């Protein structure tokens, strides 16, 4: 069962230099909310930004990770 | 119905319905909080939209995600383009982008999504579950 710490670390590895917070929203290890601040998101649409984050977990989203709520922004501000 | 036919049905639904929501359950009886909130955003704007319940057959979800490249449900399409899931739709509702995209009027009290908003006309495409035999 994934933990919020594990998710945070995996996102940080995928987005070097990013600021990541992950919260287990139900405490059940399957619903998470992630906030990521990264310059990788610069110039991308919101859809593209969220897809990049989903890509970190592949088929686990919808599987072991039942729900992953995402909020992305760039260091310069919300896009 | 085989996987190819399901995929073609999904692609047809996205193409034919200017506002197309794939969700768990129906706008009247959502089966998941994320689907409920997304439908509530559309209801609050009073726009007409088609909705398809992905729960009757696991393959609907698999084929939908293959078409859209998006792993989770719900998924909202406007004019054939994926807008996003619950997070993006809620954010766009709250900042007025969704109303603009849909040519709807932003409600005055749009800060909070009214979960109890009544669904307007939400006649969806032919229910897929009836065509799986």
Backbone of each chain as ProteinMPNN parsed JSONL, in Angstrom:
{"seq_chain_A": "XXXXXXXXXXXXXXXXXXXXXXXXXXXXXXXXXXXXXXXXXXXXXXXXXXXXXXXXXXXXXXXXXXXXXXXXXXXXXXX", "coords_chain_A": {"N_chain_A": [[0.853, -1.196, 0.0], [0.673, 2.156, -0.944], [2.342, 4.981, 0.546], [1.949, 8.399, 1.667], [4.413, 9.586, 1.912], [6.001, 7.994, 0.262], [4.863, 8.526, -2.233], [5.43, 11.256, -2.408], [8.233, 11.235, -2.505], [8.661, 9.899, -4.921], [7.577, 11.684, -6.746], [9.261, 13.843, -6.347], [11.67, 12.813, -7.293], [11.032, 12.522, -9.964], [10.554, 15.114, -10.695], [12.97, 17.016, -10.465], [14.173, 19.34, -8.08], [11.735, 20.328, -7.403], [8.941, 21.485, -5.408], [7.156, 19.608, -3.218], [4.159, 18.482, -1.81], [2.363, 15.92, -0.264], [-0.674, 14.51, 0.615], [-2.448, 12.163, 2.472], [-5.641, 11.724, 1.967], [-7.746, 10.359, 3.141], [-6.598, 8.729, 4.957], [-6.432, 6.125, 4.393], [-4.56, 5.154, 2.654], [-5.063, 5.141, -0.083], [-6.308, 7.308, -1.257], [-5.161, 10.312, -2.368], [-3.791, 13.648, -2.139], [-1.918, 15.787, -4.047], [0.398, 18.424, -4.157], [2.306, 20.274, -6.309], [5.064, 22.245, -7.01], [6.815, 23.331, -9.66], [9.291, 24.179, -12.088], [9.167, 22.787, -14.382], [6.601, 22.843, -15.3], [6.239, 25.116, -16.639], [4.784, 27.0, -19.158], [3.125, 24.959, -19.994], [-0.131, 23.543, -20.585], [-2.833, 23.13, -18.235], [-3.867, 20.559, -18.342], [-1.725, 19.185, -19.548], [0.193, 19.503, -17.577], [-0.916, 18.077, -15.409], [-1.01, 15.568, -16.542], [1.698, 14.925, -16.733], [2.266, 14.459, -14.074], [0.562, 12.333, -13.47], [1.793, 10.476, -15.104], [3.991, 9.671, -13.668], [3.115, 7.675, -12.061], [1.789, 5.868, -13.612], [-0.125, 2.959, -14.386], [-0.812, 2.596, -11.754], [-2.375, 4.645, -10.814], [-5.711, 4.708, -10.333], [-5.536, 2.109, -9.849], [-3.855, 0.722, -7.3], [-3.53, 3.239, -6.228], [-6.224, 4.811, -5.619], [-7.351, 7.325, -5.984], [-5.951, 10.336, -7.089], [-5.531, 13.48, -6.396], [-4.617, 16.501, -7.894], [-2.632, 19.414, -7.732], [-1.045, 21.828, -9.478], [1.662, 24.111, -9.938], [3.835, 26.792, -10.986], [7.083, 28.031, -9.981], [6.993, 30.742, -10.425], [4.346, 31.42, -10.198], [0.824, 30.559, -10.144], [-0.332, 28.666, -12.883]], "CA_chain_A": [[0.0, 0.0, 0.0], [1.532, 3.333, -1.033], [2.197, 5.988, 1.599], [2.105, 9.742, 1.116], [5.858, 9.83, 1.821], [6.503, 7.309, -0.93], [4.403, 9.296, -3.391], [6.161, 12.521, -2.453], [9.597, 10.964, -2.965], [8.66, 9.544, -6.345], [7.345, 12.907, -7.515], [10.481, 14.66, -6.256], [12.659, 12.21, -8.185], [10.615, 12.773, -11.345], [10.617, 16.559, -10.937], [14.073, 17.494, -9.623], [14.105, 20.737, -7.684], [10.358, 20.762, -7.188], [8.411, 21.522, -4.045], [6.058, 18.644, -3.279], [3.487, 18.021, -0.597], [1.364, 14.885, -0.543], [-1.516, 14.268, 1.778], [-3.36, 11.021, 2.378], [-6.849, 12.478, 2.342], [-8.67, 9.552, 3.948], [-5.839, 7.915, 5.891], [-6.563, 4.723, 3.988], [-3.494, 4.748, 1.749], [-5.452, 5.024, -1.493], [-6.755, 8.604, -1.771], [-4.102, 11.272, -2.084], [-3.791, 14.961, -2.779], [-0.538, 16.216, -4.232], [0.654, 19.786, -4.646], [3.657, 20.295, -6.856], [5.546, 23.496, -7.598], [7.983, 22.961, -10.451], [9.413, 24.981, -13.32], [8.84, 21.907, -15.514], [5.234, 23.11, -15.755], [6.243, 26.387, -17.352], [4.337, 27.014, -20.545], [2.249, 23.828, -20.31], [-1.524, 23.674, -20.172], [-3.118, 22.422, -16.997], [-3.989, 19.145, -18.708], [-0.377, 18.636, -19.77], [0.863, 19.473, -16.274], [-1.445, 16.965, -14.613], [-0.609, 14.313, -17.188], [3.087, 14.656, -16.339], [2.251, 13.898, -12.723], [-0.032, 10.994, -13.579], [2.76, 9.599, -15.767], [4.932, 9.147, -12.673], [2.54, 6.495, -11.398], [1.281, 4.932, -14.613], [-1.387, 2.272, -14.103], [-1.146, 2.586, -10.32], [-3.504, 5.56, -10.621], [-6.885, 3.931, -10.714], [-5.325, 0.795, -9.247], [-3.546, 0.836, -5.872], [-3.849, 4.626, -5.891], [-7.597, 4.932, -6.139], [-7.581, 8.692, -6.443], [-4.837, 11.259, -6.894], [-5.938, 14.848, -6.692], [-3.379, 17.195, -8.23], [-2.588, 20.869, -7.918], [0.284, 22.148, -9.988], [1.97, 25.512, -10.212], [5.25, 27.059, -11.253], [7.641, 28.915, -8.95], [6.606, 32.113, -10.725], [2.939, 31.642, -9.884], [-0.091, 29.539, -10.652], [-0.634, 28.785, -14.313]], "C_chain_A": [[0.888, 1.244, 0.0], [1.294, 4.288, 0.141], [2.399, 7.365, 0.962], [3.584, 10.105, 0.989], [6.443, 9.224, 0.553], [6.1, 8.082, -2.192], [5.204, 10.582, -3.544], [7.568, 12.301, -3.007], [9.632, 10.666, -4.461], [8.427, 10.774, -7.218], [8.601, 13.779, -7.516], [11.571, 14.13, -7.174], [12.327, 12.553, -9.639], [10.713, 14.259, -11.706], [11.703, 17.159, -10.042], [13.918, 18.988, -9.326], [12.7, 21.238, -7.414], [10.02, 20.795, -5.699], [7.159, 20.656, -4.036], [5.464, 18.423, -1.889], [2.431, 17.003, -1.008], [0.626, 14.578, 0.748], [-2.377, 13.034, 1.492], [-4.708, 11.514, 2.885], [-7.817, 11.68, 3.201], [-7.947, 8.759, 5.027], [-5.837, 6.447, 5.517], [-5.502, 4.257, 3.012], [-3.934, 4.565, 0.307], [-6.027, 6.312, -2.094], [-5.724, 9.661, -1.373], [-4.365, 12.613, -2.757], [-2.348, 15.431, -2.847], [-0.495, 17.646, -4.739], [2.098, 19.86, -5.086], [3.955, 21.669, -7.451], [6.828, 23.168, -8.346], [8.064, 23.84, -11.694], [9.218, 24.115, -14.57], [7.47, 22.234, -16.105], [5.133, 24.376, -16.595], [5.762, 26.231, -18.785], [3.425, 25.863, -20.931], [0.816, 24.128, -19.88], [-1.745, 22.853, -18.908], [-3.228, 20.912, -17.229], [-2.613, 18.5, -18.843], [0.376, 18.518, -18.448], [0.393, 18.267, -15.456], [-1.049, 15.617, -15.213], [0.816, 13.932, -16.809], [3.125, 13.999, -14.958], [1.643, 12.494, -12.738], [0.974, 9.998, -14.151], [3.746, 8.982, -14.78], [4.421, 7.811, -12.127], [1.914, 5.486, -12.362], [-0.021, 4.283, -14.186], [-1.743, 2.197, -12.624], [-2.289, 3.551, -10.013], [-4.748, 4.882, -11.183], [-6.775, 2.516, -10.185], [-5.112, 0.952, -7.756], [-3.819, 2.255, -5.373], [-5.228, 4.912, -6.473], [-7.85, 6.327, -6.699], [-6.365, 9.545, -6.121], [-5.287, 12.628, -7.364], [-4.676, 15.68, -6.855], [-3.582, 18.696, -8.288], [-1.169, 21.226, -8.324], [0.445, 23.656, -10.123], [3.458, 25.64, -10.502], [5.771, 28.005, -10.18], [7.225, 30.371, -9.171], [5.171, 32.437, -10.355], [2.088, 30.547, -10.483], [-0.318, 29.758, -12.137], [-1.979, 28.165, -14.6]], "O_chain_A": [[1.763, 1.375, 0.855], [0.182, 4.385, 0.659], [2.946, 7.481, -0.134], [3.972, 10.837, 0.078], [7.258, 9.838, -0.135], [6.908, 8.263, -3.102], [5.606, 10.955, -4.646], [8.042, 13.058, -3.853], [10.523, 11.126, -5.176], [9.006, 10.896, -8.298], [8.963, 14.373, -8.531], [12.316, 14.908, -7.769], [13.217, 12.836, -10.441], [10.925, 14.615, -12.865], [11.406, 17.736, -8.996], [13.579, 19.783, -10.202], [12.491, 22.436, -7.219], [10.715, 20.218, -4.863], [6.206, 20.933, -4.764], [6.189, 18.203, -0.919], [1.7, 17.204, -1.978], [1.221, 14.412, 1.813], [-2.952, 12.892, 0.413], [-4.897, 11.7, 4.087], [-8.629, 12.265, 3.919], [-8.582, 8.182, 5.91], [-5.299, 5.616, 6.249], [-5.521, 3.105, 2.578], [-3.243, 3.894, -0.46], [-6.212, 6.397, -3.308], [-5.455, 9.871, -0.19], [-5.047, 12.708, -3.777], [-1.645, 15.469, -1.837], [-1.252, 18.029, -5.631], [3.008, 19.543, -4.319], [3.204, 22.184, -8.278], [7.82, 22.771, -7.735], [7.044, 24.202, -12.28], [9.115, 24.636, -15.681], [7.206, 21.938, -17.27], [4.092, 24.673, -17.182], [6.289, 25.41, -19.535], [2.988, 25.788, -22.08], [0.585, 24.876, -18.93], [-0.937, 21.991, -18.563], [-2.752, 20.105, -16.431], [-2.368, 17.413, -18.321], [1.107, 17.553, -18.225], [1.203, 17.534, -14.887], [-0.788, 14.654, -14.492], [1.112, 12.757, -16.588], [3.922, 13.093, -14.712], [2.156, 11.581, -12.091], [1.013, 8.835, -13.748], [4.277, 7.899, -15.024], [5.207, 6.931, -11.777], [1.553, 4.38, -11.961], [-0.921, 4.957, -13.684], [-2.847, 1.783, -12.272], [-3.072, 3.329, -9.089], [-4.809, 4.533, -12.362], [-7.772, 1.801, -10.077], [-6.045, 1.271, -7.018], [-4.277, 2.452, -4.247], [-5.373, 5.212, -7.658], [-8.477, 6.488, -7.746], [-5.821, 9.483, -5.019], [-5.406, 12.893, -8.56], [-3.758, 15.578, -6.04], [-4.577, 19.184, -8.824], [-0.214, 20.956, -7.596], [-0.516, 24.378, -10.388], [4.232, 24.708, -10.285], [4.989, 28.705, -9.538], [7.119, 31.142, -8.217], [4.817, 33.607, -10.212], [2.576, 29.708, -11.241], [-0.478, 30.89, -12.593], [-2.424, 28.159, -15.748]]}, "seq_chain_B": "XXXXXXXXXXXXXXXXXXXXXXXXXXXXXXXXXXXXXXXXXXXXXXXXXXXXXXXXXXXXXXXXXXXXXXXXXXXXXXXXXXXXXXXXXXXXXXXXXXXXXXXXXXXXXXXXXXXXXXXXXXXXXXXXXXXXX", "coords_chain_B": {"N_chain_B": [[-20.475, -6.693, -27.707], [-17.3, -5.716, -28.722], [-13.924, -4.703, -27.749], [-12.993, -2.854, -29.638], [-15.348, -1.877, -30.731], [-16.445, -0.682, -28.494], [-14.593, 1.322, -28.085], [-14.952, 2.818, -30.41], [-17.52, 3.667, -29.992], [-17.165, 5.338, -27.779], [-15.477, 7.291, -28.865], [-17.211, 8.31, -30.756], [-19.182, 9.379, -29.085], [-17.773, 11.433, -27.862], [-17.267, 13.038, -30.011], [-19.794, 13.694, -30.98], [-21.172, 14.975, -28.96], [-21.16, 18.158, -27.712], [-20.613, 18.862, -25.085], [-19.419, 16.576, -23.059], [-19.565, 14.241, -20.564], [-17.846, 11.775, -18.888], [-18.449, 9.557, -16.346], [-18.714, 8.154, -12.97], [-21.569, 6.519, -12.259], [-24.625, 8.43, -12.555], [-25.594, 11.834, -13.477], [-27.806, 12.366, -11.873], [-27.604, 10.385, -9.963], [-24.791, 10.157, -8.811], [-21.927, 8.025, -8.438], [-19.646, 8.43, -7.081], [-17.653, 10.714, -5.267], [-16.013, 12.495, -6.678], [-16.986, 12.428, -9.269], [-19.512, 13.387, -8.699], [-18.993, 16.02, -7.897], [-17.944, 17.136, -10.198], [-20.088, 16.917, -12.004], [-21.808, 18.574, -10.627], [-20.657, 21.08, -10.98], [-21.165, 21.535, -13.685], [-23.935, 21.455, -13.621], [-24.451, 23.674, -12.043], [-23.833, 25.704, -13.744], [-25.788, 25.469, -15.505], [-25.653, 24.309, -18.013], [-26.283, 22.286, -20.91], [-25.511, 18.897, -21.075], [-24.07, 15.767, -22.079], [-23.955, 12.616, -20.485], [-22.132, 9.756, -19.518], [-22.196, 6.705, -17.9], [-19.51, 4.962, -16.621], [-19.314, 2.679, -15.227], [-20.781, 0.217, -15.786], [-19.302, -1.601, -17.351], [-16.041, -2.72, -17.216], [-14.384, -2.385, -19.371], [-15.128, -0.039, -20.63], [-13.969, 2.039, -19.203], [-11.276, 1.375, -19.544], [-10.91, 1.633, -22.312], [-11.649, 4.281, -22.659], [-9.627, 5.661, -21.23], [-7.502, 4.93, -22.791], [-8.116, 6.272, -25.128], [-8.102, 8.951, -24.283], [-5.774, 9.336, -22.83], [-5.806, 9.836, -20.184], [-5.873, 8.967, -16.798], [-7.882, 8.778, -14.824], [-11.303, 8.871, -13.561], [-13.814, 11.297, -13.036], [-14.056, 12.384, -16.558], [-14.071, 15.206, -18.501], [-15.144, 16.349, -21.605], [-15.024, 18.956, -23.954], [-16.267, 20.132, -26.89], [-14.953, 18.052, -28.223], [-12.463, 18.018, -27.054], [-10.354, 17.035, -24.386], [-10.962, 18.369, -21.281], [-10.469, 17.991, -18.581], [-10.23, 16.373, -15.327], [-11.871, 16.032, -12.153], [-10.421, 17.862, -10.456], [-9.38, 19.872, -12.181], [-11.692, 20.757, -13.488], [-13.199, 21.715, -11.339], [-11.537, 23.768, -10.423], [-11.547, 25.412, -12.683], [-14.197, 26.04, -12.767], [-14.483, 27.556, -10.467], [-12.843, 29.767, -10.97], [-14.027, 30.901, -13.119], [-13.315, 30.197, -15.681], [-14.5, 27.949, -16.768], [-17.171, 28.628, -17.219], [-16.763, 30.528, -19.166], [-15.609, 28.99, -21.193], [-17.763, 27.37, -21.822], [-19.622, 29.125, -22.61], [-21.438, 30.023, -20.748], [-23.229, 31.628, -18.046], [-21.533, 32.897, -15.292], [-22.343, 31.876, -12.055], [-23.338, 33.964, -9.299], [-22.568, 33.229, -6.719], [-20.29, 31.602, -6.97], [-18.147, 30.62, -5.587], [-18.357, 28.369, -3.955], [-19.032, 25.042, -4.809], [-22.191, 24.039, -5.48], [-23.399, 21.193, -4.321], [-25.885, 20.169, -4.39], [-27.137, 21.093, -6.574], [-29.597, 21.055, -9.037], [-29.799, 18.76, -11.691], [-29.937, 19.896, -14.993], [-31.367, 19.446, -18.22], [-30.214, 16.399, -18.995], [-29.896, 14.407, -20.865], [-28.252, 11.716, -21.957], [-26.028, 10.044, -24.299], [-26.998, 7.071, -26.112], [-27.454, 4.628, -23.701], [-24.619, 2.819, -22.903], [-24.542, 0.371, -21.676], [-26.682, -1.031, -22.573], [-25.986, -2.004, -24.901], [-24.125, -3.937, -24.951], [-24.435, -6.605, -25.36]], "CA_chain_B": [[-19.645, -5.561, -28.1], [-15.896, -5.955, -28.401], [-13.208, -3.498, -27.321], [-12.936, -1.882, -30.729], [-16.664, -1.238, -30.835], [-16.581, 0.206, -27.333], [-13.765, 2.507, -28.333], [-15.597, 3.635, -31.445], [-18.682, 4.295, -29.358], [-16.651, 6.428, -26.942], [-15.007, 8.35, -29.764], [-18.412, 8.909, -31.331], [-19.849, 10.184, -28.048], [-16.962, 12.646, -27.658], [-17.38, 13.847, -31.21], [-21.168, 14.14, -31.241], [-21.713, 15.783, -27.864], [-20.263, 19.292, -27.454], [-20.192, 18.762, -23.688], [-19.549, 15.14, -22.798], [-18.978, 13.873, -19.273], [-17.754, 10.362, -18.511], [-18.465, 9.606, -14.881], [-19.191, 6.974, -12.267], [-22.961, 6.785, -11.946], [-25.292, 9.396, -13.424], [-25.703, 13.149, -12.82], [-28.835, 12.284, -10.836], [-27.117, 9.486, -8.913], [-23.358, 9.914, -8.961], [-21.477, 6.911, -7.607], [-18.326, 8.787, -6.571], [-17.642, 12.126, -4.915], [-15.354, 13.289, -7.713], [-17.952, 12.547, -10.36], [-20.607, 14.232, -8.203], [-18.585, 17.418, -7.88], [-17.785, 17.583, -11.579], [-21.44, 17.111, -12.539], [-22.401, 19.722, -9.933], [-20.143, 22.29, -11.627], [-21.914, 21.727, -14.927], [-25.316, 21.758, -13.248], [-24.517, 25.034, -11.509], [-23.756, 26.628, -14.87], [-27.017, 25.293, -16.267], [-25.407, 23.923, -19.406], [-26.706, 20.951, -21.314], [-24.378, 18.011, -21.34], [-24.329, 14.335, -22.128], [-23.168, 11.905, -19.482], [-22.095, 8.306, -19.682], [-21.721, 5.966, -16.728], [-18.47, 4.032, -17.064], [-19.268, 1.529, -14.322], [-21.377, -1.07, -16.197], [-18.349, -2.526, -17.97], [-14.66, -2.293, -16.968], [-13.714, -2.049, -20.631], [-15.422, 1.349, -20.997], [-12.932, 2.857, -18.587], [-9.987, 1.063, -20.171], [-10.867, 2.213, -23.659], [-11.696, 5.744, -22.509], [-8.3, 6.134, -20.84], [-6.634, 4.739, -23.951], [-8.445, 7.341, -26.071], [-7.831, 10.291, -23.753], [-4.489, 9.427, -22.158], [-6.077, 10.353, -18.832], [-6.102, 7.704, -16.094], [-8.924, 8.726, -13.799], [-12.675, 9.26, -13.844], [-14.482, 11.643, -14.303], [-13.364, 13.084, -17.636], [-14.971, 16.117, -19.216], [-14.735, 16.771, -22.945], [-15.797, 20.042, -24.547], [-15.999, 20.218, -28.333], [-14.025, 17.018, -28.637], [-11.168, 18.132, -26.373], [-10.339, 16.749, -22.953], [-10.761, 19.536, -20.413], [-9.808, 17.489, -17.386], [-11.015, 15.646, -14.349], [-12.535, 16.805, -11.105], [-9.603, 18.979, -9.953], [-9.293, 20.94, -13.166], [-13.034, 21.3, -13.736], [-13.583, 22.508, -10.165], [-10.737, 24.995, -10.431], [-12.018, 26.258, -13.784], [-15.509, 26.545, -12.381], [-14.345, 28.591, -9.444], [-12.232, 31.005, -11.477], [-14.82, 31.442, -14.22], [-12.872, 29.716, -17.006], [-15.426, 26.938, -17.287], [-18.326, 29.367, -17.74], [-16.322, 31.154, -20.403], [-15.433, 27.923, -22.182], [-19.053, 26.805, -22.185], [-20.523, 30.201, -22.976], [-22.488, 30.096, -19.732], [-23.079, 32.743, -17.123], [-20.962, 32.508, -14.004], [-23.235, 32.188, -10.943], [-22.743, 34.951, -8.4], [-21.977, 32.585, -5.542], [-19.582, 30.463, -7.561], [-17.026, 30.184, -4.769], [-18.586, 27.002, -3.497], [-19.822, 24.237, -5.727], [-23.414, 23.551, -4.826], [-23.511, 19.773, -4.654], [-27.286, 19.764, -4.54], [-27.709, 21.694, -7.774], [-30.377, 20.091, -9.805], [-29.336, 18.538, -13.044], [-30.882, 20.302, -16.029], [-31.592, 18.353, -19.173], [-28.948, 15.668, -19.089], [-30.099, 13.174, -21.626], [-26.972, 11.314, -22.504], [-26.096, 9.196, -25.491], [-27.619, 5.776, -25.849], [-26.68, 3.986, -22.642], [-23.741, 1.803, -23.459], [-24.758, -0.936, -21.076], [-27.715, -1.742, -23.308], [-25.477, -2.414, -26.226], [-22.951, -4.774, -24.754], [-24.724, -8.023, -25.598]], "C_chain_B": [[-18.183, -5.86, -27.768], [-15.196, -4.623, -28.104], [-13.169, -2.423, -28.397], [-14.257, -1.142, -30.856], [-16.902, -0.283, -29.668], [-15.787, 1.487, -27.565], [-14.413, 3.424, -29.37], [-16.817, 4.355, -30.877], [-18.242, 5.511, -28.533], [-16.207, 7.599, -27.816], [-16.183, 9.076, -30.415], [-19.103, 9.827, -30.338], [-19.106, 11.5, -27.828], [-17.16, 13.613, -28.825], [-18.772, 14.479, -31.336], [-21.71, 15.065, -30.164], [-20.746, 16.902, -27.508], [-19.77, 19.312, -26.007], [-20.476, 17.337, -23.231], [-18.821, 14.791, -21.507], [-19.006, 12.352, -19.098], [-17.593, 10.318, -16.997], [-18.837, 8.247, -14.294], [-20.603, 7.281, -11.784], [-23.528, 7.797, -12.926], [-25.325, 10.75, -12.727], [-26.746, 13.128, -11.698], [-28.365, 11.438, -9.666], [-25.641, 9.182, -9.112], [-22.888, 8.841, -7.976], [-20.108, 7.188, -6.992], [-18.313, 10.292, -6.331], [-17.028, 13.021, -5.982], [-16.281, 13.494, -8.907], [-19.082, 13.486, -9.953], [-20.23, 15.699, -8.301], [-18.47, 17.971, -9.292], [-19.149, 17.843, -12.222], [-22.079, 18.343, -11.909], [-21.918, 21.042, -10.532], [-20.934, 22.582, -12.895], [-23.358, 22.106, -14.617], [-25.449, 23.214, -12.811], [-24.469, 26.067, -12.631], [-24.976, 26.499, -15.774], [-26.804, 24.911, -17.718], [-25.955, 22.527, -19.669], [-25.467, 20.107, -21.563], [-24.841, 16.569, -21.392], [-23.434, 13.661, -21.099], [-23.25, 10.407, -19.734], [-21.49, 7.679, -18.433], [-20.711, 4.915, -17.191], [-18.492, 2.732, -16.257], [-19.801, 0.199, -14.884], [-20.388, -2.072, -16.789], [-16.944, -1.957, -17.8], [-13.98, -1.806, -18.249], [-13.99, -0.614, -21.067], [-14.318, 2.247, -20.467], [-11.575, 2.632, -19.258], [-9.863, 1.745, -21.533], [-10.879, 3.736, -23.594], [-10.306, 6.294, -22.18], [-7.307, 5.968, -21.979], [-6.865, 5.86, -24.966], [-7.914, 8.681, -25.571], [-6.42, 10.447, -23.2], [-4.617, 9.921, -20.726], [-6.517, 9.173, -17.97], [-7.345, 7.629, -15.212], [-10.287, 9.165, -14.334], [-13.097, 10.248, -12.765], [-13.539, 12.279, -15.339], [-14.393, 13.925, -18.385], [-14.355, 16.513, -20.557], [-15.64, 17.908, -23.396], [-15.335, 20.208, -25.986], [-14.884, 19.25, -28.741], [-12.685, 17.027, -27.927], [-11.309, 17.791, -24.894], [-10.05, 18.025, -22.17], [-10.042, 19.118, -19.138], [-10.744, 16.68, -16.519], [-11.557, 16.589, -13.296], [-11.732, 18.029, -10.665], [-9.64, 20.165, -10.907], [-10.656, 21.583, -13.387], [-13.47, 22.181, -12.563], [-12.838, 23.842, -10.147], [-11.234, 25.964, -11.509], [-13.403, 26.818, -13.497], [-15.347, 27.734, -11.438], [-13.73, 29.878, -9.979], [-12.918, 31.542, -12.739], [-14.437, 30.952, -15.602], [-13.863, 28.743, -17.627], [-16.649, 27.61, -17.904], [-17.973, 29.986, -19.085], [-16.217, 30.126, -21.531], [-16.778, 27.433, -22.703], [-20.05, 27.864, -22.628], [-21.687, 30.325, -22.014], [-22.231, 31.299, -18.837], [-22.553, 32.242, -15.796], [-21.932, 32.873, -12.886], [-22.545, 33.141, -9.962], [-22.005, 34.306, -7.232], [-21.135, 31.379, -5.963], [-18.4, 29.991, -6.722], [-17.159, 28.743, -4.328], [-19.415, 26.255, -4.529], [-21.03, 23.693, -4.973], [-23.663, 22.107, -5.237], [-24.962, 19.374, -4.928], [-27.938, 20.39, -5.768], [-28.452, 20.655, -8.589], [-29.83, 19.974, -11.211], [-30.369, 19.081, -14.015], [-31.11, 19.138, -16.988], [-30.268, 17.622, -19.39], [-29.162, 14.343, -19.805], [-28.809, 12.806, -22.338], [-27.127, 10.57, -23.807], [-26.783, 7.883, -25.131], [-26.804, 5.071, -24.776], [-25.897, 2.796, -23.181], [-24.066, 0.424, -22.92], [-25.817, -1.75, -21.831], [-27.21, -2.334, -24.608], [-24.317, -3.387, -26.114], [-23.195, -6.24, -25.092], [-24.188, -8.498, -26.95]], "O_chain_B": [[-17.873, -6.222, -26.633], [-15.803, -3.557, -28.198], [-13.295, -1.233, -28.108], [-14.282, 0.071, -31.063], [-17.487, 0.787, -29.835], [-16.255, 2.588, -27.276], [-14.418, 4.646, -29.221], [-17.106, 5.497, -31.234], [-18.867, 6.571, -28.584], [-16.527, 8.753, -27.534], [-16.154, 10.292, -30.599], [-19.555, 10.916, -30.694], [-19.723, 12.547, -27.633], [-17.211, 14.83, -28.649], [-18.912, 15.633, -31.74], [-22.615, 15.857, -30.427], [-19.634, 16.637, -27.053], [-18.644, 19.728, -25.736], [-21.628, 16.948, -23.042], [-17.618, 15.017, -21.374], [-20.067, 11.729, -19.155], [-16.707, 10.964, -16.438], [-19.219, 7.323, -15.011], [-20.806, 8.2, -10.991], [-22.974, 8.0, -14.006], [-25.109, 10.824, -11.517], [-26.578, 13.806, -10.684], [-28.685, 11.73, -8.514], [-25.278, 8.083, -9.531], [-23.373, 8.752, -6.848], [-19.478, 6.283, -6.444], [-18.896, 11.053, -7.103], [-17.458, 14.158, -6.175], [-16.352, 14.582, -9.479], [-19.555, 14.284, -10.762], [-21.033, 16.527, -8.731], [-18.843, 19.114, -9.559], [-19.346, 18.854, -12.896], [-22.809, 19.075, -12.577], [-22.674, 22.012, -10.589], [-21.324, 23.722, -13.151], [-23.933, 22.974, -15.273], [-26.415, 23.898, -13.152], [-24.998, 27.17, -12.491], [-25.179, 27.302, -16.685], [-27.667, 25.154, -18.562], [-26.071, 21.704, -18.761], [-24.504, 20.556, -22.184], [-25.869, 16.205, -20.821], [-22.3, 14.082, -20.872], [-24.292, 9.872, -20.111], [-20.417, 8.072, -17.975], [-21.017, 4.081, -18.044], [-17.764, 1.792, -16.575], [-19.309, -0.858, -14.488], [-20.626, -3.278, -16.727], [-16.687, -0.823, -18.203], [-13.115, -0.931, -18.213], [-13.188, -0.024, -21.791], [-13.797, 3.103, -21.181], [-10.827, 3.578, -19.505], [-8.84, 2.351, -21.852], [-10.202, 4.403, -24.377], [-9.862, 7.274, -22.779], [-6.38, 6.765, -22.122], [-5.919, 6.341, -25.591], [-7.344, 9.454, -26.341], [-5.914, 11.566, -23.107], [-3.64, 10.372, -20.128], [-7.434, 8.444, -18.351], [-7.809, 6.536, -14.888], [-10.395, 9.75, -15.412], [-12.735, 10.024, -11.61], [-12.406, 12.653, -15.038], [-15.427, 13.432, -18.836], [-13.206, 16.951, -20.63], [-16.86, 17.844, -23.246], [-14.149, 20.401, -26.253], [-13.99, 19.602, -29.509], [-11.853, 16.149, -28.161], [-12.263, 18.207, -24.237], [-9.024, 18.675, -22.372], [-9.128, 19.799, -18.673], [-11.868, 16.349, -16.899], [-11.683, 17.792, -13.523], [-12.293, 19.114, -10.515], [-9.893, 21.301, -10.506], [-10.766, 22.806, -13.465], [-14.038, 23.256, -12.761], [-13.421, 24.896, -9.894], [-11.33, 27.17, -11.282], [-13.743, 27.921, -13.925], [-15.99, 28.771, -11.598], [-14.053, 30.964, -9.499], [-12.455, 32.507, -13.347], [-15.124, 31.237, -16.583], [-14.045, 28.71, -18.844], [-17.108, 27.216, -18.976], [-18.773, 29.973, -20.021], [-16.667, 30.353, -22.654], [-16.916, 27.118, -23.885], [-21.187, 27.548, -22.978], [-22.794, 30.69, -22.411], [-21.16, 31.904, -18.87], [-23.069, 31.273, -15.239], [-22.315, 34.036, -12.759], [-21.323, 33.121, -9.817], [-20.95, 34.781, -6.812], [-21.248, 30.292, -5.397], [-17.715, 29.046, -7.112], [-16.187, 27.988, -4.33], [-20.391, 26.789, -5.057], [-20.901, 22.989, -3.972], [-24.085, 21.833, -6.361], [-25.232, 18.381, -5.604], [-29.14, 20.241, -5.984], [-27.986, 19.535, -8.793], [-29.449, 20.964, -11.834], [-31.554, 18.77, -13.89], [-31.049, 17.975, -16.588], [-29.316, 18.197, -19.918], [-28.66, 13.3, -19.385], [-28.347, 13.526, -23.223], [-28.225, 10.475, -24.356], [-27.104, 7.636, -23.968], [-25.59, 4.929, -24.919], [-26.444, 1.899, -23.822], [-23.891, -0.578, -23.614], [-25.853, -2.978, -21.748], [-27.915, -3.062, -25.307], [-23.607, -3.628, -27.09], [-22.255, -7.035, -25.107], [-24.348, -9.667, -27.301]]}, "name": "protein", "num_of_chains": 2, "seq": "XXXXXXXXXXXXXXXXXXXXXXXXXXXXXXXXXXXXXXXXXXXXXXXXXXXXXXXXXXXXXXXXXXXXXXXXXXXXXXXXXXXXXXXXXXXXXXXXXXXXXXXXXXXXXXXXXXXXXXXXXXXXXXXXXXXXXXXXXXXXXXXXXXXXXXXXXXXXXXXXXXXXXXXXXXXXXXXXXXXXXXXXXXXXXXXXXXXXXXXXXXXXXXXXXXXX"}
